[in-house]
């Protein structure tokens, strides 16, 4: 097959296959490759993974249906020419090898994938056509743990969601971790597979533990649960925000300066959290306790077969 242009995109934003469209704005130098490609031509849109500075091999074959020049006003009031391109999704595909020429990326080994048809052997959740924004995990009992991921349809702007009941398959803390990991996988890779789910679980729990260590070491409870994928809502962070706000207001009303009020509120908040959750003073163990007891997360790696079952319980995409 002739070489196909590869278009790297950030944040897993991919057009929905079978006719979904997305619009992107490019600086003139960046949009030059699309202008040279021409309307009506196909290209492969693939996620660029910031953590590893690499191109994820699975993306969406898309057709360039429109490209035109626009003028935008910069933050300092200066005019700037940009190219606005509209891409129409065709089908999922992957590249097997890459080459570069003239600063562009090409592949002569692109394979079309029927990911929905392969779900029994290769379960995945597609992030193409929508942008996950958050989620929530409900715990009713061990056999009833619904997990919902919600986001926005990139074409219509409407809210969409996917839900699965993970009861009887994993514990509450694992379900909460899976919720965050699926969101991260869809945002980063545009696809939640066994491999990207496991990678996202490891990354998410590592970042949560870092926020715990940082917040305790520097007495800054406002940073608890803040990761690169968003803010984790959990008992510990909710209590932290409540205590911090209350203590700060009380200190200001008592006549303390803003800086002194904040410093005192931070110390009091961390002390109350440590006492209420019964956290040990032993550093490594304290972090694990905070992760499980405070944040309702579990950093235990899931078995591959469990990951497959988890993914299979979710729909392939929000549209059924």
Secondary structure, 3 states (H helix, E strand, C coil): CCCEEEEEECCCCCCCCCCCEEEEEEEHHHHHHHHHHCCCCEEEEEEEECCCCEEEEEEEEEEEEEEEEEEEECCCCCEEEEEEEEEEEEEEEEECCCEEECCEEEECCEEECCCCCCCCCCCCEECCCEEEEEEEECCCECCECEEEEEEEECCCCCEEEEEEECCCCCCHHHHHHHHHHHHHHHHHHCEECHHHHHHHHHHHHHHHHHHHHHHHHHCCHHHCCEECCEECCCHHHHHHHHHHHHHHHHHHHCCCCHHHHHHHHHHHHHHHHHHHHCCCCCHHHHHHHHHHHHCCCCCCCCCHHHHHHHHHHCCCCCCC
